[in-house]
Amino acid sequence: MPDNEDIIEYHLLIRYDAFKKRYKYIFKGELHIMKKYLRAIILSIFLFIVFCVIGFFVNFLHLLSNATGHAYSLILYPVLLFSFGMLLGFQKFRTNMKYDGSWKIDWTRLISIGLPSLLVGLFLFLYYSNIPILADITYIFQPFLSNSFIQMLGQISFGYVLITSVYKNADNEISNV
């Protein structure tokens, strides 16, 4: 007749096997998927913090330019938002770095989406430039492009398009350009 300790050990083994069968996704590598979600959440929080810091910095630049009369925000504001757009597209660029093949540039995307968003993003700079033809062209579009939200979207989208239009293409695959 088995001891009480043997019976307890037998029941613990049975319960452990039942636990492994019930929660086998933890033991079979599904923990890797949970790590991906955790990385995505951490990246989202990081991007939110970066966006808040950029917002506070831009607000500081506006206050500084109003107090001193210098146009600090006219130059640094687009650079900050272009870099934020590039930060948004960096994940896709990083996954492209892992592939084998040669680097390609999607010129169609860069010209059709990137160039108009660059022009929208640099609207104020072009409007106040000393080049007469640029000032005349931007004067025509002033009612549409004078909204700062539209300019901000143009600056962020140009940064995103700039970094995501560069990709690796395997030599034996057909180019998507």
C-alpha positions in Angstrom: 0.0 0.0 0.0 1.4 3.4 -1.0 2.3 6.0 1.5 0.5 9.3 1.9 3.6 11.1 0.5 3.5 8.9 -2.6 -0.2 9.6 -3.1 0.3 13.4 -2.7 3.3 13.3 -5.1 1.2 11.3 -7.6 -1.7 13.9 -7.4 0.7 16.7 -7.8 2.2 15.1 -10.9 -1.3 14.6 -12.3 -2.2 18.2 -11.6 1.0 19.5 -13.2 0.3 17.5 -16.3 -3.2 18.8 -16.4 -1.8 22.3 -16.0 0.6 21.8 -18.9 -2.2 20.5 -21.1 -4.5 23.4 -20.2 -1.9 26.1 -20.6 0.2 24.6 -23.3 0.4 27.8 -25.3 2.7 29.2 -22.6 5.0 26.3 -23.0 4.8 26.0 -26.8 6.2 29.4 -27.7 3.1 31.6 -27.5 4.9 33.6 -25.0 6.8 35.1 -28.0 3.6 36.6 -29.3 2.9 38.2 -25.9 6.4 39.7 -26.1 5.5 41.2 -29.5 2.4 42.8 -28.1 4.3 44.1 -25.1 7.0 45.6 -27.5 4.2 47.3 -29.5 2.6 48.8 -26.4 6.0 50.1 -25.2 6.7 51.6 -28.6 3.3 53.3 -28.6 3.9 54.7 -25.2 7.4 55.9 -26.3 6.0 57.6 -29.4 3.3 59.3 -27.3 5.9 60.6 -24.9 8.1 61.8 -27.8 5.1 63.5 -29.4 4.3 65.3 -26.1 7.9 66.4 -25.7 7.8 67.8 -29.3 4.6 69.6 -28.5 6.0 71.2 -25.4 9.2 72.2 -27.3 7.2 73.7 -30.2 5.0 75.6 -27.7 8.2 76.9 -26.1 9.5 78.0 -29.5 6.3 79.9 -30.2 6.5 81.7 -26.9 10.2 82.5 -27.5 9.5 83.8 -31.1 6.7 85.9 -29.8 8.9 87.4 -27.0 12.0 88.0 -29.1 10.6 88.6 -32.5 12.9 85.9 -34.1 11.3 83.2 -36.2 12.7 80.2 -34.3 9.6 78.2 -34.9 9.6 78.8 -38.6 12.8 76.8 -39.0 12.9 74.3 -36.1 9.2 73.4 -36.1 9.3 71.6 -39.5 12.5 69.8 -38.6 11.0 68.5 -35.4 7.9 67.2 -37.2 9.8 65.7 -40.1 11.9 63.8 -37.6 8.7 62.7 -35.8 7.4 61.3 -39.1 10.7 59.5 -39.7 10.4 58.1 -36.2 6.9 56.7 -37.0 8.3 55.0 -40.1 11.5 53.7 -38.5 9.9 50.4 -37.5 9.2 49.6 -41.2 12.7 50.7 -42.2 14.2 48.5 -39.5 12.4 45.4 -40.6 13.6 46.1 -44.2 17.2 46.2 -42.9 16.9 42.5 -42.0 16.2 41.3 -45.5 18.9 40.4 -48.0 19.0 42.2 -51.3 19.8 45.6 -52.7 18.4 48.9 -51.5 15.8 50.5 -53.7 13.9 53.8 -53.7 10.2 54.0 -54.5 10.4 57.1 -56.6 6.8 57.1 -57.5 5.8 57.2 -53.9 8.4 59.8 -53.1 7.4 62.1 -55.9 3.6 61.7 -55.8 3.2 61.8 -52.0 6.4 63.1 -50.6 6.9 66.2 -52.7 3.4 67.6 -52.2 3.6 67.0 -48.5 7.0 68.7 -48.4 5.5 71.7 -50.1 2.6 71.8 -47.7 4.9 71.3 -44.8 7.2 74.2 -45.9 4.4 76.5 -46.8 5.3 79.3 -44.3 8.9 79.1 -45.2 8.1 79.4 -48.9 5.6 82.2 -48.3 8.1 84.3 -46.4 11.0 83.6 -48.7 12.6 86.3 -50.9 12.0 84.3 -54.1 9.2 86.1 -55.9 7.8 83.2 -57.8 7.5 81.0 -54.7 5.9 83.8 -52.8 3.3 84.3 -55.7 2.5 80.6 -55.9 2.1 80.3 -52.1 -0.1 83.4 -52.1 -2.6 81.6 -54.4 -2.9 78.7 -52.0 -2.8 80.7 -48.8 -6.5 80.2 -47.9 -6.1 76.5 -48.1 -2.7 76.0 -46.5 -2.6 78.6 -43.8 -4.1 76.1 -41.3 -1.3 75.0 -39.1 -2.8 71.5 -38.6 -2.6 70.9 -42.4 1.0 72.0 -42.3 1.8 69.8 -39.4 0.2 66.8 -41.2 2.3 67.6 -44.3 5.5 67.7 -42.3 4.9 64.5 -40.5 3.7 62.7 -43.6 6.8 63.8 -45.5 9.1 62.4 -42.8 7.1 59.1 -42.9 7.2 58.9 -46.7 10.9 59.8 -46.8 12.0 56.9 -44.6 9.5 54.3 -45.8 10.2 54.8 -49.5 13.6 53.3 -49.1 13.4 49.5 -49.0 15.4 46.3 -49.8 14.5 44.3 -52.8 15.8 40.8 -53.4 17.5 40.5 -56.8 15.3 37.7 -58.0 12.0 39.4 -57.1 10.0 41.7 -59.3 10.3 45.4 -58.3 7.1 47.1 -57.2 8.1 50.3 -58.8 
